[in-house]
Amino acid sequence: MGENPFLSVLKIAAFAVLAFFVLLVFWQRTELEDKIERLVTKTSALEQATQRSAGAVERLTKKIQGGGGGISLAAEEKKPEDYAWGDEPPPWVKGRARELWGANGSNFLSPDPDEPASASVDDPRVNAEGTATFWYGSNPPDTNLITLNESDFNTQIRNYCSEFIAAPHTKNGYRFKPQLAYRVEHSEDYKTWVFWLRPGVKWHVPQVDLTKYPHLKGEHFFTAHDWKFTMDAVMDPTVNAAHHRSYFKGFDRVEVVDDLCYIMHWNDPTWTAIGSNLNLTRPAPKFVYGYDESGNEIEEASRGQQINEHWFGKEFKFVGTGPYFVREFRKDDVVICERFPDYWGTPPAIQRRVMQIFSGTPAAQTKFEAGEFAYQRYRLPDFKKKVETLQAYKDGKIASAWEWRSSFNYIGYKNSHPIFRDPKVRRAMTHACNRVKILDLLNEGRGKILTGPSYWRAPTAPKDIEPLAFDLQKAAALLKEAGWEDTDGDGVLDKEIDGTRRSFEVDAKVPSGSPAVLTIFKVFREDLLKIGVKIEVKTLQWSQYLKEVTDDRNFEICSLGWNTGGWDNDFTQIWHSSQIAEPKSSNHIEFSDAEVDRLIEKARKTFDEKDRIEVQSAVHRRIHELQPYTFLFTFQVKIAWWKDQLSDMEAGNQWATRPFLRMWPIYVPAK
């Protein structure tokens, strides 16, 4: 018998309802699972973001032990230069430092448009672990960052292991770019200079037994307190820092705003305040030089003695903020500098700089020729004789290029001497000096005969005046105008001076062991004899020579040289008459001229670039007219390097200010 149709319909309806509920439950469960999955995903993303934020906050707020300066910026965060030229200060600048931002106008610093790119450790052409070996020079007496002013130390240690507040542009020494400071403002009257320091700049780790010197342990960051300590030391007359102190005349004080901001106050600002503020003195670490060997803070009453004789420098240790740190300084042996792993800027491509210590350029050249040194400088005759004859040079393993030196040589006359106080006599001496012949003998003519004290490529050196020509007839005529004649027929000129008749016979003191200087005076002496002037050349050991000439001023004629900055120089130290009264000053020839004094003083107060060039050029012109020196020449020399030890030397040789050759674009090539 068949099933009731009503029951069949009812079963189908019930089954449909049941299926609907099953599908509904399944859909709701699936939707719930999707929601849960999306929630888990969002939670995971939030957790990751939180972790990144926490890491960023931790990096941003990290401080050194004792506090101050230890802000560390992650790679993805904005750097100081991103804020340096804007109106809005960085977020880490707080309180009064933030209020000062922009109060004195825009940033005095500016980006360097000509800066060569530093060689990268990631470049496949670069041996990132490479070592380059050089000649250091002679031993310094110590490595005291505050008191030592010695050429080899400045060239080899200061330039690479410490830094300035700001650095000059590559092509224009009147412009500065950020270094330890990323922003600088000055008031309209130049009396107030505000500095914002780069955060996170670490001092090198002292290379000493830290168990013996526990006060030197830990991370130490460069702060405004270090700069105040440095300036307090420099300005202390009991500290042996006169080589810096003379540039800070008119300086008042450093005011610390906070760890990363300070103000330089000047009572009497000068143009040299710009260089003094930014690019003269390098900061010294207070955590080192502010404490004695036992870790006791040095008191002001004994500061001079304790800094002058500080144990850290006496043990040839060094701490700076530069891209290299001094790993080891072994007196009479070697200096080893290595890439500082915590350097704030671009790491240098050369990992290690090894510098051998000894005196004597010929020995350094011999080591280079044997492949022991990466590069060396030569005057042209030596280059031709020693380098061009090497098989390695002929095979192309040694490369070379021309380089201008920033120094110049001179013959100095004691201007207060009865014979040389007459400018006509000094001009006659220069006319009697065959500088073209001497330059040819010494360097086959490669160099520049000078007209005055400005570096010849600098904007302050007038380009429209020529060196006084070698002209014995002109020299003799000038001497006659000055009253010099051979009245007794002995072949030597004579003249009555201050009631006494004197023959023109003078001594020239020169350093022994200098073939170049002896060549200069051999030519000079022979030509002067032709016009009745007699010079007796006396050689002295270097230390005795410096004592008699620069310290005691016991000379009539001398021969020395100056190393210029390659740009604009403050002429006060060498040429202002006020320096005559200063013991051991650079005005050892005792030159005095009221017009030069006036121009120098005007230049110190001239801040406009165009006006300054005009005034400085006038100083140069006046000194050229008076010829207190016979200005000789600046050499153009050959630099030679082993190609398998150094690459891209040409890129490192293009700065307009000293040093002209810098290592940052240079690298050790990969094998």
Secondary structure, 3 states (H helix, E strand, C coil): CCCCHHHHHHHHHHHHHHHHHHHHHHHHHHHHHHHHHHHHHHHHHHHHHHHHHHHHHHHHHCCCCCCCCCCCCCCCCCCHHHHHCCCCCCCCCCHHHHHHCCCCCCCCCCCCCCCCCCCCCCCCCECCCCEEEEEEECCCCCCCCCCCCCHHHHHHHHHHHCCCCEEECCCCCCCEEECCEEEEEECCCCCEEEEEECCCCECCCCCCCCCCCHHHCCCCECCHHHHHHHHHHHHCCCCCCHHHHHHHCCEEEEEEEECCEEEEEECCCCCHHHHHHHCCCCCCCHHHHCECCCCCECCHHHHHHHHHCCHHHHCCCCCCCCCEEEEEEECCCEEEEEECCCCCCCCCCCCEEEEEECCCHHHHHHHHHCCCCCEEEECHHHHHHHHCCCHHHHCCCEEEEEEECCEEEEEEECCCCCCCCCHHHHHHHHHCCCHHHHHHHHHCCCEEECCCCCCCCCCCCCCCCCCCCCCHHHHHHHHHHCCCECCCCCCCCEEEECCEEEECEEEEEEECCCHHHHHHHHHHHHHHHCCCCEEEEEEECHHHHHHHHHHCCCCCEEEEEEECCCCCCCCHHHHCHHHHHCCCCCCCCCCCCHHHHHHHHHHHCCCCHHHHHHHHHHHHHHHHHHCCEEECEEEEEEEEEECCCCECCHHHECCCCCCCECCCCCECECC
